């Protein structure tokens, strides 16, 4: 398959907020163009994108995975659902042996072991690291665990069973594993190269963090009891962010293999995954301190490009920070992109093999209209991109 990529760019303004905190509790920042910028880490927005799949039911649960250290407990629940006679400690033992047979290391955390000595039943083992498995992989492992119940030791001594468990754990990847990859430090055979790269979102202008001093009143205080029941501070900033992600469609197709369903064309799982990713990346939002700030916003502008040349971020358009002389940042940011994108595409792009779509809101984004085909809604954009991807997948290499 020929290589081709999907670039997703977004301009999004967030009001006072603390989407993504550093180790001191302050919003993350970065120096770019010689000035401090607001920053939201790639990990924060990937997490938001991944959870949006399920929260908004963009994908069937069978197409998603779970990333957890508690893989033994998760697998034990599936074992019991397959065979209700296998429950409690029996299910945990079967799950633990199956997980270890697949090549993942487990142990009982000391804190849980100590608590179990005092409170009763033995604690469930956990993986030593986060294990990312698809729903179908977990179902396959659960079936093997049930098969091993008659004689665990003998079952896992057989070579065919050892080969089978590794095959189950490394095939039929979920969409989120195919998109974001999987790394297992001490079992490299299980690694999956991510099809998606997500940049740290940065503000297009200079940003200084601020601090909010707050107090909380004790409802039971009498008139004579003055003063606050609690005082504290919380750091925040506000920013117009440039967000960017690159999706290698060819890598996504390779990760998904022949697809998750046997009754559909081979391009269908890839199209569905691309549409889910574009929708989720655009519409998702990290929820750090969201109860405090209620920063529910959506992008003012989205640009999506399908290209055969390598991915291109447009962050350099904002290396010279926007001054905000027009009274805000969105209009000038859109003007910058409207001027920069054609120039970078002229110098490095391939117009014949590049398709562009634009979704925008309001008059401040008007200059972006000439960059590509305009979509009225996010749904229209997602459908158009998915269809274009499917058509390219159908073309001979």
N, C-alpha and C positions, 0 to 999 in steps of 0.2 A: 504493500500500500504506500502511495506517495504521502509525504509529510504535508500536513496542513494544520494551521493554528487558528484559534479563536481568541481575539483580544477583546476584553471588556473594560471599558473606561467609564468612570462615573464622577460627577461633581456633586457633592452632597454637603449641605450646610447643617450643622448641628448647633443648637443654642447652648447656653451654659450647661455643661455636662462633665462627666468623668467616665467615659466609656471604657477605658482600659488603664488600670493603675500600675504604677511602678512599685518597688519594694517599700517606698515611703508613704504610699497611698495617694500620691499626686498623679495627675494625668501624664501619660508618657509623652516625651518630647524628642525631637531630633534636630540637629543642626543641618541645614541645607541652604545653599546659596549664602552662607555666612550669617544666617539669622536663625533663631530658634523657631521651630515649627511644632504645632500639635501633631501627635502621632498616635495611630491605632495599629497595634501589631498585626501581622498577617495571621498569627495563631488565633487572635481574638475574632477576626472576621471569618476565618475558616470554620471555627467552632460555631459561630452564629449561622453560617451558611449550612452547615451539616445539620444542626438542630431544626432549621427551617424546613428541611425536606419532610421531616416527620410531623412537625407542628402544623404545617399547612397541608399535609397529606398530598404532597406533590408526587410522592413515590409510594408504592405499596410496601408495607413492612418487610415483605419477603425480599425486596430489593435493597434493603439497608442492612447495616451491621451494627455491632456494639464494640466499643473500645473500653476495656476494663481490666483491672487486676483481679476482679472477682469472677474470673471466667469459670472456676470450678463450681461456684454457686449457681451461676447462670446455666451451665450445662446440666447440673443436678436437677434443676427445675424441669428442663426438657426431658430428662430421663424419666422422671416421675410422671410427666404427662403422657409419655409413651407407654409406660408400664407402672400403674399405680401401686403395684406390690413392691416396687423399688423406691423407697422413700427414705427420708432422714439421713442417718449416717451411711447407710448402704449406698444411696444415690451419690452422696459426696465422695465416698471411696471409689466408686466406679468412675465418676467424673474426673477425679484427681488422677487416676491411673491412665485414663484416656488422654487427658491433657499432656501428661508426661510422655506418653507413647508418641504423641504427635511431635514432640521435641521442645515443648515449653517447660521451663523450670518453675516449680512451685515450692512454697514453704508456708508454714503457719507464722504470721507476724507475731513478734514477741509480745506486743501489747494484748493481742487476742489470746495468746497462749496463757499469759498470766491471768487474764480475766476468767478464762475457762476453768482454771484451777480452783477459783473461788466460787464460781457461779454454776458449774455443772458440765454440760455436754462439751465435747471437744470442738475446738474452733475449726472452721473451714479453711483449708489451705488457700493461698492466693498466689497468683503469678508474681514473679519478681519484677515485672515490668508490665506496662499496659499492653494487652493483647487485643488486636483488632481482628474480629472474625465476622463473617457475613451470617445472616440468619440461616442460609442454606448450608453453610459449613457447620454451624452449631447443630443443625438438625441431623446432618450426616454423622457427626461425632456422637450425638446422642444415640443414634441407631447402633453404632458400633459398640458403645458402652453397654447397651442392653444385651447385645449379642455376647458380650464378654462375661455377663453376670454369672453364668454357670461355673466358670473356673477362670478367674481373672488372670492368674499367673500363666496358665497354659495358653490362654488365648493370645496374650501379648508376646509369648515366646515364638509364635508362628510368624515366619517371614512375610507371608502374604498379608497378614493382618497389620504388621508394622508398615508395610508399603501402602496398604489401603488407607490407614489413618493419616499418613502424610499427604497422600493424594487428595483426600477429602478436605484437609485443612488448607490446601493450596490450589483449589480449583473453584469455579463458580463464584468468583468474587462479587461482592455487592457493589452497587454504584458508588457509594462513598469510599470504599477501599480503592476502587478503580480510579476515582478522581484524586483522592488525597494521599494514596499510597499507604504502605505498611512497612515498618522497620522493626526487625527482631534482631537485637544485637548479637545474641549467641546462637542464632539459627538463620543465617543469611539466606538459606534456600527459600525461606518464607517471605523475603522482602518483595515488595511490589513497588515499582517506580511510579511516583505520582504523575498523573496526567495534567495536574493543575499546579501552577505557581501563582501565589498571591503576594502582591507587594504590600509593604507597610503603607497604610494610608497616611498622607501628610497634608498639612494645611498649605494652601497656595499663597499664604501671607504669613507675616511675622505674628507670633503668638506669645503672650506672657501668661503664665498661670496665675490665677487669683485664688483667694481664700475666703470662704464664707464662715463667719462666726455665728453660731446658732445657740439658742437656748431652748430648753423644754421645761414646761411648767408642770408642777405636781398638782394634779387635780384635787387632791385632798388637803392642800394647804389652806389654812385659815387666813383671814385678812391680816393678822398679825405676823404671819410667816411670809416674809418677803424673800425675794431671790428665786433663782431658777433651781429646778430639781436636777437639771443636768446641763452642762455647757460643753461645747466642742467646736471643732473647725473641720471643714471639708474643702479640699482643693478642687478647682474646676477651671475650664476654659471654654471658649466657643470658637468655632472655626468653619471655614469652607474647605472641605477635604477633597483631594484628588485621590481616587481609588482605582486600582488596576489589578487585573488578573489575566493570566494567559493559560489557555487550555490547548494541549496537544491532542487533537482529535484522533490522530493515528495511534497515539499511545493509549488513549481511552479505549479505542476499539480493540487493541491488543490485550489490554487488561481484562476487558469483559469477555474476550474469547468469542465463542459462538453464540453468546447471548444467554439471557436468563430464562427465556421461554422457548420451547420447541415449536410452538405453533405460530411463529411470526418471522418476517424477513430478518436477515442478519443485521440489516441497518437499523432496525427498530429499537433495540436496546440502547444503541449509541445515540440515536436521535432523542429518545426519552431522557437519557442521562444529560445530554447537552441542554435540552430545554429546562430540565430541573435545575441544573447548575446556574444557567443565566438568570432564571427567575429568582432563585434563592440568593445569589450573590448580589443582585441589584436590590432586592426588597428586604434582606435581612439586616439586623442591627444588633451590635453588641449591647448587652443589658447591664453593664457596670453602673451601679448607683442609679438605675433607672427609676426606682421608687422615689429617690430624692429629687431628680431633675426632670423626669418625664420627657426625655429627649426624642420623642417619636417623630422622626422626619424620614423623608424619602429623597432620592436624588433629584436635583433640578435638571440634570442632563445625563444621558447615557449614550455612549458611542460603542458599537460592536463592529469589529472587523473580522472577516474570514479571509485568511491569507495563506499563500504558499511560501512566502519569505518568512524569515524568523520573526518571533514576536517583537513588538516595538512598544515600549512605554512612552507616554507623552509627558512624563514628569519634568523633562528638561524645559518644557514651556514655562514652568514656574520656578526655574532656578533663580531668576530675578524676581524676588517676592513682589506680589501685587500690593500696591499702596493703599487701595481702597479710597482713592480720591473721589470716586463717583458716589461715595456714601455707602458702599457695600463691596462685596468681592465677587459675586456670581457673574455679573455682566462682564467685568474685565477678564475674569477667568475664561468665560466663553469666547470673548474676543481673542484672547491669546490662543486658545485651541483652534479657532477658526482660521487664524493666520499660520499657526505652526504646523498643523496636521498636513495641509497640502504640500508644504515645503519638505517635510521629512519624507512624505510618500513620493514626491518627485525625485528626491535624491536617492532613496534606498528601496522604494516599494516596487511593486509590479502591478500596474493598473489593470492589466488584462485578467489577472487571476485573483484580484482582491475585491470583495464585496463589502459594502458598508451600510449600516443601519443606524438611525438616530431616533432617540426618544427624548423629548424635551418638554419643559413646562414653563410657560410665561414668556413675556417679551424680552427678559434679560438674556435668554438663550437663543434669540432669533438668528444670530449669525451662524449658528451651527447647522441650520437647516440645509445649507448647500453641501454639507460634507457627505451625505448619503441619502438613501431612501428613508423617508420619515415614517414612523409608526405612531398611530394615534394612542395606543395603549400598550402597557407592558405585555399583555397577552398577545397582541398583534406582533410585537417585536420577537417574543419567544417563538411563536409559531413560524415566522419567516426564517429565523435563524435555524431552527430545527429542520425545516424543509430543505434549506440550502445545504446543510450538512449531509442529510440523507442522499441528496442528489449527487454530491461529490463522492460519497462512499460508493455509490452505484457505478461510477465511472471506472473503466478499466485502468489499472496502474500503468 
